[in-house]
Amino acid sequence: MSRACRDRCGACCIAPSINSPIPGMPHGKPAGIPCVQLDDELRCRLFGRPERPAFCGSLQPTGEMCGQDRAQAMQWLGWLEEQTRPG
C-alpha cells in the first residue's frame, strides 16, 4: 500500500545504488552514499523535475519499504540492494 514519504528520512536517496547520471553525479552513485541532490532536510532537490533519474521515480513509499522508522527503511533498502546486485 502506498504512503507519503517520512519526514527527514532520505533512505531511498542513500541506501540504493543509482547507475544512471544524476546532476552533480554523472556516473550515478554507489549504495550507502547520499545523493548530492539530497538537501539538509533530507528531501530530493530534483523531486518532480525531469532531471530526476527514472530509478528514483520508480521508488514509491510503501509500508514494506519504509518500515516503522528510518532505520528499518535503510535496512530493507540495503537488503534489496544486496538481493539485486549483479553476479
C-alpha positions in Angstrom: 0.0 0.0 0.0 1.4 3.4 -1.0 2.1 6.0 1.6 3.6 9.5 2.0 7.3 9.9 2.5 8.5 10.0 6.1 9.8 13.5 7.0 13.6 13.7 7.3 14.2 10.2 6.1 16.1 10.2 2.8 16.7 6.4 3.0 15.8 6.0 -0.7 18.4 8.7 -1.6 21.1 7.0 0.4 20.7 3.2 0.6 20.4 2.1 -3.1 22.9 2.5 -5.9 21.9 4.5 -8.9 23.5 3.6 -12.2 22.2 6.5 -14.3 23.6 10.0 -14.3 22.4 12.4 -11.6 23.1 16.2 -11.8 26.3 16.5 -9.8 27.0 12.7 -10.0 27.5 12.0 -13.7 28.2 8.3 -13.1 25.4 7.7 -10.6 26.1 6.8 -7.0 27.1 3.8 -5.0 24.9 2.2 -2.4 25.1 3.8 1.0 26.4 7.1 -0.3 24.0 10.1 0.0 22.9 11.6 -3.3 24.3 15.1 -3.9 20.7 16.2 -4.6 19.6 15.4 -1.0 19.2 18.6 0.9 19.7 19.4 4.6 16.1 18.4 5.3 16.7 15.0 3.6 14.5 15.8 0.7 15.3 15.4 -3.0 16.1 18.7 -4.8 15.0 17.1 -8.1 11.6 15.7 -6.9 9.1 16.3 -9.7 11.7 17.6 -12.2 12.7 16.0 -15.5 16.3 15.7 -14.4 15.4 13.2 -11.6 16.6 9.7 -12.6 13.9 7.3 -13.6 15.0 4.9 -10.9 14.2 7.4 -8.2 10.7 8.0 -9.6 10.2 4.2 -9.6 10.6 4.0 -5.8 7.3 4.5 -4.2 7.0 4.6 -0.4 5.2 1.6 0.9 4.8 0.1 4.4 7.2 -2.7 3.5 9.9 -0.5 2.1 9.7 2.3 4.7 9.1 0.1 7.8 8.4 1.7 11.2 11.3 4.2 11.1 14.2 5.4 9.0 16.5 2.6 10.3 14.1 0.0 9.1 13.9 1.7 5.7 17.7 1.8 5.4 17.8 -1.9 6.4 15.2 -3.0 3.9 16.6 -1.0 1.0 20.1 -2.3 1.9 18.8 -5.8 1.7 17.1 -5.1 -1.6 20.4 -3.7 -2.9 22.2 -6.9 -2.0 19.5 -9.1 -3.5 19.5 -7.3 -6.8 23.3 -6.9 -7.2 24.5 -8.5 -10.4 26.7 -11.6 -10.3 
